[in-house]
Amino acid sequence: MLVLLPPSEGKAGGGRGTPLKEEALAMPGLRNARTAVLDELIDLCLGDEDKARDVLGLSEGLRGEIAKNAELRTAGTRPAGEIYTGVLYDALDLATLDPAAKRRAAKALLVFSGLWGAVRITDRIPSYRCSMGVKLPGLGALGAYWRGVMDPVMTEAAGTGLVLDLRSSAYAAAWKPKGEVAGRTATVRVLHSQIVDGVEKRSVVSHFNKATKGRLVRDLLLSGAAPADPARLVEALRDLGYVVECTTPAKPGKAWALDVVVEQIH
């Protein structure tokens, strides 16, 4: 099972670990592309601050992120699973997983990134600020840039098993599973179910969508479930107590769309 996650906008500090070693990051097929983005991001942030803030879409209060980006090659690093914070990662709570679940997480979880393309949670990276929606002056829109190099690397990473795609739309744009890989890919939407005047009303949630996805991944890791395809994933999630609805794709080579229905959001 390969689980695709979005990063978080906010990130923990890089700490005092050793500086970035690009050659040590997983999926070496992305190395040249990573270096190109890293070089341009650093150059941008070493130059005019106002231009960098505009390109990166930062508020005045986040101006300090520019100086942080300028030092990415010398800054301390931490495992990506410690760098990424926010609602999904709080719910996933990697630090409190038992040893077996941590080993499963190291193999299964892949975090998409505007700067790195994608990293394993064990990859040591510095704290940074560069979303997939950024359009760098030289490389252009990062979603399109990564889409041009990601397919062979991700197809290899997907192997022959299930791909559970929990990315937000901006990060999903960087790689779209195709053909046989798409046929064993499942996406998840979280719906909040409420009874209003005796009638069930369902709505898509945003903030709590992330929390539910984090808990869902955590529960799968703790259970040791290893569903080989989307149909078995549905069974595994129902066994874990989730209310899951899905429609089998009408055509081969299409991803499965799963709805996880929750009555309480927290």
Long-range contacts (C-beta under 8 A, 24 or more apart in sequence): 1-108, 1-161, 1-162, 1-163, 1-164, 1-220, 1-226, 1-227, 2-108, 2-110, 2-157, 2-158, 2-159, 2-161, 2-162, 2-163, 2-164, 3-108, 3-109, 3-110, 3-164, 3-166, 3-217, 3-220, 4-110, 4-112, 4-118, 4-163, 4-164, 4-165, 4-166, 4-167, 4-171, 5-88, 5-109, 5-110, 5-111, 5-112, 5-166, 5-167, 5-217, 6-88, 6-111, 6-112, 6-166, 6-167, 6-168, 6-170, 6-171, 7-84, 7-111, 7-112, 7-113, 7-114, 7-171, 8-84, 8-85, 8-86, 8-88, 8-89, 9-86, 9-131, 10-85, 10-86, 11-83, 11-84, 11-85, 11-127, 11-128, 11-129, 12-78, 12-82, 12-83, 12-84, 12-85, 12-127, 13-76, 13-127, 14-75, 14-76, 14-77, 14-78, 14-83, 14-125, 14-126, 14-127, 15-76, 15-77, 15-78, 15-82, 16-76, 17-76, 17-77, 17-78, 17-124, 18-76, 18-77, 18-124, 19-73, 19-74, 19-75, 19-76, 19-77, 19-126, 20-72, 20-73, 20-75, 20-77, 20-124, 20-125, 20-126, 21-124, 24-123, 24-124, 25-116, 25-119, 25-120, 25-123, 25-125, 26-119, 26-120, 26-122, 26-123, 27-117, 27-118, 27-119, 27-120, 27-153, 27-157, 29-149, 29-152, 29-153, 29-156, 30-116, 30-117, 30-118, 30-149, 30-150, 30-153, 33-117, 33-145, 33-146, 33-149, 34-115, 34-116, 34-117, 36-139, 37-114, 37-115, 37-116, 37-117, 37-130, 37-136, 37-139, 37-142, 37-145, 38-72, 38-73, 38-115, 40-136, 40-137, 40-138, 40-139, 41-69, 41-72, 41-115, 41-128, 41-130, 41-136, 42-69, 42-70, 42-72, 42-73, 44-69, 44-136, 44-137, 45-69, 45-70, 46-70, 55-134, 55-135, 55-136, 55-137, 56-129, 56-130, 56-131, 56-134, 57-131, 57-133, 57-134, 58-129, 62-129, 65-129, 66-129, 68-127, 68-128, 68-129, 69-128, 69-129, 69-130, 71-126, 72-126, 72-128, 75-126, 75-127, 76-126, 77-124, 77-125, 77-126, 78-124, 78-125, 78-127, 79-121, 79-122, 79-123, 79-124, 80-111, 80-119, 80-120, 80-121, 80-122, 80-123, 80-124, 80-125, 81-105, 81-109, 81-121, 81-122, 83-125, 83-126, 83-127, 84-111, 86-210, 87-207, 87-210, 87-211, 87-214, 88-166, 88-210, 88-211, 88-213, 88-214, 89-214, 90-211, 90-214, 91-210, 91-211, 91-212, 91-213, 91-214, 91-215, 91-218, 92-214, 92-215, 92-217, 92-218, 93-214, 93-218, 94-121, 97-218, 97-221, 97-222, 98-222, 100-224, 101-218, 101-221, 101-222, 101-224, 104-221, 104-224, 105-221, 108-221, 109-217, 110-157, 112-167, 112-171, 112-174, 112-175, 114-142, 114-146, 117-146, 117-149, 117-150, 117-153, 117-174, 118-150, 118-153, 118-154, 118-157, 118-174, 118-175, 131-170, 132-170, 132-171, 132-173, 132-174, 133-170, 142-174, 143-170, 143-173, 143-174, 144-173, 146-174, 146-175, 147-173, 147-174, 147-175, 147-176, 150-174, 150-175, 151-175, 151-178, 155-181, 161-228, 161-229, 162-186, 162-227, 162-228, 162-229, 162-230, 162-232, 162-233, 164-188, 164-217, 164-233, 165-255, 166-213, 166-217, 177-255, 178-253, 179-253, 180-253, 182-253, 182-254, 182-255, 183-249, 183-252, 183-253, 183-254, 183-255, 184-228, 184-229, 184-230, 185-230, 185-255, 185-256, 186-230, 186-233, 186-246, 186-255, 186-256, 186-257, 186-258, 187-255, 187-256, 187-257, 187-258, 188-213, 188-216, 188-258, 188-259, 188-260, 189-257, 189-258, 189-259, 189-260, 190-259, 190-260, 190-262, 191-259, 191-260, 191-261, 191-262, 192-262, 192-263, 192-265, 193-261, 193-262, 193-263, 194-263, 202-261, 205-262, 205-265, 208-262, 208-265, 208-266, 211-265, 211-266, 212-260, 212-262, 212-265, 216-242, 216-260, 230-255, 230-256, 230-258, 231-256, 233-258, 234-258
